[in-house]
Amino acid sequence: MAKKIIYATGKRKTAVARVWLTPGTGKIEVNGKDLDGWLGGLEVLKMKVTQPIVATKQTTSVDIKATTIGGGISGQAEALRHGISKALCVFEPSFRETIKPLGLLTRDSRVVERKKYGKRKARRSPQFSKR
């Protein structure tokens, strides 16, 4: 019997993570590197990425292969967390009861507001001078 491969997409800000989840031993590979190599010493981001796996107690039973593009390292990590959460819900529908209350299935739709003309940034006006 062939391995069951599950695909999911996670998004955050301008970052997109494509996630492939398979039954396995607990390896996480992102952009061709293991999780430690991809994130370096950023422990907070590692915890964010592994949050859905730890919450569903699947740390040693699923392998994750992912590619991330766009945005910065933090946005990519949160996009990866979103993708892993969606993939776990397809892998085992009963995990939804665990993941949903943690807010991991909701796509965080906040993005940077565009700059307007006559302003320095999106809302910051130039300094006013009376004289």
C-alpha positions, -999 to 999 in steps of 0.1 A, spaced: 0 0 0 13 35 -9 20 61 17 -8 85 25 5 120 15 -15 150 26 -10 184 11 -21 217 27 -13 254 22 -7 279 50 -6 317 47 3 346 69 10 382 58 27 378 24 43 344 32 29 311 18 39 276 31 32 245 11 31 214 34 32 177 27 25 154 56 32 117 56 31 90 83 67 87 96 92 93 124 88 130 132 112 146 107 105 182 98 122 195 66 117 231 54 132 243 21 155 213 20 168 219 56 158 204 89 139 227 113 170 237 133 190 245 102 161 266 87 153 286 119 188 287 135 186 295 172 151 311 171 134 289 198 102 309 199 96 303 162 104 266 165 78 264 193 53 281 170 59 257 141 57 226 163 27 238 183 0 219 163 22 187 163 27 189 201 -9 197 207 -20 165 188 8 144 203 21 135 168 58 144 174 71 110 165 44 97 141 43 122 111 70 135 87 66 170 73 82 184 42 75 220 34 85 249 12 80 285 22 81 317 0 75 354 6 76 375 36 101 373 65 112 344 87 84 351 113 56 352 87 69 321 71 70 303 104 34 312 112 24 303 76 40 269 82 21 265 115 -11 272 97 -3 247 69 7 220 94 -26 225 113 -47 222 82 -28 190 71 -32 174 105 -70 180 103 -71 162 70 -48 134 83 -70 127 113 -104 146 114 -106 141 152 -76 164 156 -98 193 147 -114 193 182 -79 199 196 -65 224 171 -96 246 166 -98 260 201 -61 270 199 -69 292 169 -45 274 147 -69 268 118 -79 305 114 -59 323 87 -45 355 103 -57 380 76 -37 410 89 -15 424 62 5 457 59 -16 487 49 -6 504 17 11 538 16 -12 567 6 0 598 -14 6 629 6 16 608 36 50 595 48 37 560 55 2 545 55 -11 570 80 18 591 92 15 627 80 44 650 73 53 673 102 32 704 103 50 737 104 31 769 113 59 792 101 
